[in-house]
Amino acid sequence: MSMRGTTALALLLAFAACSAAAGDRAATVTGTVTYRERVALPPTAVVTVKLVDVSRADAPAEVLGEQRIEAGGKQVPFAFAIAYDPSRIEPGHDYAVQARIEDGGSLRFISDRRYPVLTRGAPTEVELVLKATGAPAPR
């Protein structure tokens, strides 16, 4: 094998080892997203759930993980599992899960309260109940 081939193989093996190690460190926050209104979502609706660091009141929340779910005709509740790197979690910080449901660029539902997770005795599983935004239903 040539020197270039050996170097490429070594780099590939190193990358695979790093990827496997990173995968070993992954953890998840899980739960469900629902709302109280008795209204069906259009099949084109999209649910977005984010794990965020909400420690700094004077700065935007830092996103640590996200899951996007296309409704595709399904209705609430939607289960989610957000993968994150536990090495990024600081014991003194506050973390929360936020969610929103949009359709065609219009916000239909949003989490209007904090759902804490991970630190300060908070769970790793949460049930989010979203609030309607008053956006008109699609025609």
C-alpha positions as CSV (number, residue, x, y, z in Angstrom):
1,M,0.0,0.0,0.0
2,S,1.4,3.4,-0.9
3,M,2.1,6.1,1.8
4,R,-0.9,8.1,0.6
5,G,-3.2,5.0,0.9
6,T,-1.8,4.3,4.3
7,T,-2.4,7.9,5.5
8,A,-5.9,7.9,4.0
9,L,-6.7,4.5,5.8
10,A,-5.3,5.8,9.1
11,L,-7.4,9.0,8.8
12,L,-10.5,6.9,8.0
13,L,-10.0,4.6,11.0
14,A,-9.4,7.6,13.3
15,F,-12.6,9.3,12.0
16,A,-14.6,6.0,12.6
17,A,-13.2,5.7,16.1
18,C,-14.1,9.3,16.9
19,S,-17.6,8.9,15.5
20,A,-18.1,5.7,17.5
21,A,-16.9,7.4,20.7
22,A,-19.1,10.4,20.1
23,G,-22.0,8.0,19.6
24,D,-21.2,6.4,22.9
25,R,-21.5,9.7,24.6
26,A,-24.9,10.6,23.1
27,A,-27.9,10.9,25.5
28,T,-31.5,11.7,24.9
29,V,-34.3,13.8,26.2
30,T,-37.7,12.3,25.4
31,G,-41.4,13.1,25.7
32,T,-44.5,14.0,23.9
33,V,-46.0,17.1,22.3
34,T,-49.8,17.7,22.4
35,Y,-52.3,20.5,22.7
36,R,-55.8,20.8,24.3
37,E,-57.8,22.2,21.4
38,R,-60.0,19.7,19.6
39,V,-58.7,20.5,16.1
40,A,-57.0,18.2,13.6
41,L,-53.6,19.2,12.2
42,P,-53.3,19.4,8.4
43,P,-51.1,16.7,6.9
44,T,-48.5,19.4,6.0
45,A,-48.0,20.5,9.6
46,V,-44.5,20.3,11.0
47,V,-43.6,19.8,14.7
48,T,-40.2,21.2,15.8
49,V,-38.9,20.3,19.3
50,K,-35.6,21.7,20.7
51,L,-33.4,21.2,23.7
52,V,-32.0,24.5,24.7
53,D,-29.8,26.1,27.3
54,V,-31.9,28.9,28.8
55,S,-29.4,30.0,31.5
56,R,-28.7,33.5,30.2
57,A,-31.7,35.8,30.3
58,D,-29.9,38.4,28.2
59,A,-29.0,36.1,25.3
60,P,-30.8,33.8,22.9
61,A,-31.1,30.2,24.0
62,E,-28.4,27.9,22.7
63,V,-29.8,24.9,20.9
64,L,-28.2,21.6,21.9
65,G,-30.4,19.3,19.9
66,E,-33.5,19.4,17.7
67,Q,-36.1,17.0,16.2
68,R,-38.4,17.9,13.3
69,I,-41.5,15.8,12.8
70,E,-43.7,16.0,9.8
71,A,-47.3,15.3,10.7
72,G,-48.1,13.5,7.5
73,G,-51.8,13.1,8.6
74,K,-50.9,11.9,12.1
75,Q,-52.4,13.7,15.1
76,V,-51.2,14.5,18.7
77,P,-49.6,13.3,20.8
78,F,-46.3,13.2,18.9
79,A,-43.4,11.4,20.6
80,F,-39.9,12.8,20.4
81,A,-36.4,11.9,21.3
82,I,-33.7,14.6,21.1
83,A,-30.1,13.4,21.1
84,Y,-27.5,15.6,22.8
85,D,-23.9,15.4,23.9
86,P,-23.8,15.2,27.7
87,S,-20.3,16.7,27.8
88,R,-22.0,20.0,26.8
89,I,-24.3,20.0,29.9
90,E,-23.1,22.3,32.8
91,P,-24.6,21.4,36.2
92,G,-25.2,25.1,37.1
93,H,-27.1,25.8,33.8
94,D,-30.8,25.6,33.1
95,Y,-32.1,23.5,30.2
96,A,-35.5,23.3,28.7
97,V,-37.5,21.7,25.9
98,Q,-39.4,24.0,23.5
99,A,-41.8,23.1,20.8
100,R,-43.8,24.6,18.0
101,I,-46.2,23.4,15.3
102,E,-46.2,25.3,12.0
103,D,-48.1,24.8,8.8
104,G,-47.2,26.6,5.5
105,G,-45.0,29.1,7.4
106,S,-47.7,30.0,9.9
107,L,-47.2,29.3,13.6
108,R,-50.2,27.3,14.8
109,F,-49.1,26.1,18.3
110,I,-46.2,27.0,20.7
111,S,-44.9,26.0,24.1
112,D,-45.8,29.1,26.3
113,R,-44.1,27.9,29.5
114,R,-40.8,26.5,30.5
115,Y,-40.3,22.7,30.5
116,P,-37.1,22.2,32.5
117,V,-34.9,19.1,31.9
118,L,-31.5,17.6,32.8
119,T,-30.2,19.7,35.7
120,R,-31.3,20.8,39.2
121,G,-33.4,17.6,39.7
122,A,-35.3,18.1,36.4
123,P,-36.3,15.0,34.5
124,T,-35.1,13.7,31.1
125,E,-38.7,13.0,29.9
126,V,-41.4,15.7,29.6
127,E,-44.9,16.1,28.3
128,L,-45.3,19.4,26.5
129,V,-48.8,20.9,26.1
130,L,-48.7,23.6,23.5
131,K,-51.0,26.7,23.2
132,A,-52.8,27.7,20.1
133,T,-51.5,31.0,18.6
134,G,-54.7,32.1,17.0
135,A,-53.3,31.6,13.5
136,P,-56.1,31.0,11.0
137,A,-56.6,27.4,10.0
138,P,-55.6,26.5,6.4
139,R,-58.4,26.6,3.8
